[in-house]
Amino acid sequence: MHTTLFLLLSLTLAAGTAQAEDKFQRKSGLWEVKRTSGLWQKTTFQMCIDKASDDAFSRLAEGARSERCKAEKTRREGDKLIVDAVCELRQGTIKATTHAVISGSFDSAYKIESKSTLDPPIRGKAQDSAVLDATWTGPCKPDQHPGDFVRMHEHGEKADKGSTDRPGSRKRSAPTK
């Protein structure tokens, strides 16, 4: 998975830590996550989630890839959560100062919109914006297990898959349609 996906999910986790009364636990089942960013191509993932695998994914997003976020300021504005955070990416070699707006429900659909300043720039860009749209699509498919994810190509075919809940798991090729 690309840095932007982890950055956005890490922001959600940082916000949840900063706002203890808010619970950021996704509903168990199959989630489709679409990520767009100025730095990376549009990517769609399908993720089979249960509480244990979501906790494992949270731990992964919090640092298994050496990407850590600290919420500097978190506040509610109506039904939205606003997060200003500083994240260290790529083993601390890149600092991302990010403003994110989180809206929706972790039971059905949520959206994270963010704008980041990157120091040093990535791919020649010092600023990036990203959107993560996640939708619960129903129960996981029979061949999926909690923690499994599949990255999809633009045309809907599977690109690769992996798991977030098994330590040391590696991406493996996925069969095509």
C-alpha positions, 0 to 999 in steps of 0.5 A: 500500500502506498504512503498516502493510504497509511497517512490517512488511516494514521490520521484517523487513529491519531484523531481517535486517540486525541478524542477518546470519546470517539470510537473509530472501529469500522463495522465488520465485513467487506470495505471498499476503500478508494484513494485519490492523491496528487502524488499517486495513481487512484487506487481501490482496495477491498478490505475484509475487516473484523475487530481483531484485524482492524486493530491489527491494521491500526497497529500497522498504520501506526508504525509498522512501516515507520510512519507515525502521526501525532494529532496536534489539534483535533476538534469537532465541527458539526458532524465532522472531525477536523485533525491537524497532525504532523506525520513522520513518513519513510522512517522519519525522512519526510515530515508531513504537516496535514490538515484533514477533515473526517466525515461519515460513519464507521458503520457504513461509509466515511471520507477523509479529505486531507491537505499536506505540506511535505518536507522534503518534497516527494516527486518534486511536490511540496504539497499534496491533497488526498481523499479516501472514500470508504464504503461498507459493502456487506459481509466478506466474500467466502474466500476472504478472511479478516485482515485480507485486502485486495488492491484493484486495478482501474478496470476492476481486476485484482492487482495483488492481495495481502493481509494486515493481521498476520505478522510477517505476511507478504503480498501475494499475486491474486488470481485474475477474474 
